Amino acid sequence: MKVKKIPMRMCIACHEMKPKKEMLRIVKPKEGEAFLDLTGKAAGRGAYICDSPDCIKKLKKGRLLNKVFSSQIPEEVYGRIEEAFFAGK
């Protein structure tokens, strides 16, 4: 029997490797603003973050998306990501 390989991704806040399905994906398309990708299939550059309140707070406090996507990410985007995360909890 063949064992299926589980794709792992690194959290941009705590740098822990976790299975892709347990993480949240944030996407930055070529045109437009970054957003939380709940499907995991949206086109664009993706970054992964743990499904934990601590990592979401670290994301906003350290403005980590600016570093990951090498561009200015507006404060509203961080607010929307935080809202979407805590609304789902």
Secondary structure as GFF3:
##gff-version 3
##sequence-region A 1 89
A	DSSP	beta_strand	8	10	.	.	.	ID=ss1
A	DSSP	beta_strand	17	19	.	.	.	ID=ss2
A	DSSP	three_ten_helix	20	22	.	.	.	ID=ss3
A	DSSP	beta_strand	23	28	.	.	.	ID=ss4
A	DSSP	beta_strand	35	37	.	.	.	ID=ss5
A	DSSP	beta_strand	45	50	.	.	.	ID=ss6
A	DSSP	alpha_helix	53	61	.	.	.	ID=ss7
A	DSSP	alpha_helix	64	69	.	.	.	ID=ss8
A	DSSP	alpha_helix	75	87	.	.	.	ID=ss9
###
